[in-house]
């Protein structure tokens, strides 16, 4: 999301706060959606799906700390995913296994909701608040 504006510093601070809150809310929503769509064998993949913004990360603790998604280095971003080594093979498939997309499917199904979360959060914090 790229936001540019000529608003005063106070409103700019409110806008930055609103965007961070929205990114966190989107992370929570997308994490849950991807987990619902993830195929389950041992449960490690499903349990490893987390989100992170520059300012915060999911409170969910995956089975292995290394499974947790890394924080983005820039603000105004949210990463949703997993660091489980076999996740790309599940998401995209292999020569011997068809794709079982869960991250891309969660994104495709949830992007309209994510836009609404962003717009509603900005309205609530910057305009109304």
Secondary structure, DSSP 8 states (H G I E B T S, - for coil): --------HHHHHHHHHHHHHHHHHHHHHHHHHHHHHS--SSSHHHHH-EEEESS-B-S---SSGGGS----SSSS-EEEE---TTHHHHHH--SSS----SHHHHHHHHHHHHHHHHHHHHIIIII--
